[in-house]
Amino acid sequence: MYDALRKQDPEIAALVDGEQERQRTVIRLIASENYASRAVQEASSTPLSNKYSEGYPGKRYYEGQQYIDQVEQLAIDRLKALFGAEHANVQPYSGSPANMAVYFGLIEPGAPVMGLGLPHGGHLTHGWGVNFSGKLYQSHQYPVDKVTERIDYDEVRRIAHEVKPKLIFAGTTAYPRFVDWAFFREVADEVGAYLACDIAHISGLVAAGLHPSPVPYADVVTSTTHKTLRGPRGGMILCRAALAPAIDRAVFPGLQGGPHNATTAAIAVAAKEATLPSFASYARRVIDNAAALSEALTSHGFRMVTGGTDNHLLVVDVTGKGVSGKVAAKALDKAGIVCNFNSIPFDPRKPFDPSGIRIGSPAISSRGVPPSEMPRLAAWIDRVVTSHDNDAALAHIKAEVREFITAFPAPGIDAD
Ligand SMILES: *Cc1c(COP(=O)(O)O)cnc(C)c1O
């Protein structure tokens, strides 16, 4: 692979090789990451990206759309079928622009909006202060419950009746439990708000029927295409037919110019792959691995936020082990186990050195690592945290990790 690149620009080629080798030889537990298939990668790097196609299939501002129109229509039709949606827009450049298009399409700047607070598992684009969503709108953040650490649904209803939001965002980025979409629909109806459900993390699980779908409840559903869905780096918006004109206008010409057509093709490929039996067993493994890892880590004395998981991720409070989340994450990285430090709800520690780590099972599940191996992973994590300041011990674990994980071929990655 990459013969031309290697010849033309050895410097970049070497870095690509390095990153590929890293992805091949470490245990990747970052909950938002995955391995896209070779077919998805190939579609992403086609000459389709040479083409400009502002507009939508059949209504373009440039000629020469004989093939691009068909590509985009296939992506749209496959996503509509996969999620049972009335309309799909596949042009958002990523998850955040998809959410921005929802705000721009449905409400006016300055309107009251609601979303789950970032420190409680919500996303930046759900109204966090430093983000456009917190700057351009009157943002009200709802919390999780202090005891259960699950979304505080009573508080959601109370705040909604108090602030009368025009738009409510439901959906999470670091939350290990199912979200009760029907409840959010009820509250949105009570106060006359639009309901946007953001399934960026869980869209692969929703596609496989392993997380309840928000499509029957939401006005709009947004997602990335590169997390559990295992497509290219991209975004998508599903919505009711009645909202399609507003959403499409918000994406183009409201927010973006030409769509990234190679990415669109790769989204179509991922949507097709998501209907295959192999995707169903991958998604099942994602859930089973997260549950098994939660149990195994708990038996090593780690505390799981909310006590466990329903989905693909765990938020682990590591302070009981005498380390912060950052110390744990840095030591794990040295040992070839890659995750991110993460705040826990009501974290007494600062966001840049919080109490927790976030761990996800999608990438290892794509490699076919089975639940029976999760006790081994948990034991490594425990050893790393215990010997976090012992570089020799961490290097030793890294070698063990490498030997273990390279036995599971990574989709889309060259074996050396
Ligand atoms: C990852 C994520 C996004 C943003 O996706 P980007 O592609 O990084 O812009 C939006 N919402 C949620 C809930 C996410 O987890």
The ligand as an ORCA input file, in Angstrom:
! r2SCAN-3c Opt
* xyz 0 1
  C     -17.952     12.630     18.883
  C     -19.225     13.367     19.149
  C     -19.632     14.461     18.366
  C     -18.706     15.189     17.432
  O     -18.097     14.560     16.472
  P     -16.830     15.197     15.704
  O     -16.829     14.353     14.494
  O     -15.678     14.992     16.617
  O     -17.113     16.622     15.431
  C     -20.878     14.995     18.566
  N     -21.697     14.513     19.497
  C     -21.340     13.495     20.297
  C     -22.302     13.002     21.326
  C     -20.085     12.904     20.165
  O     -19.719     11.925     20.991
*
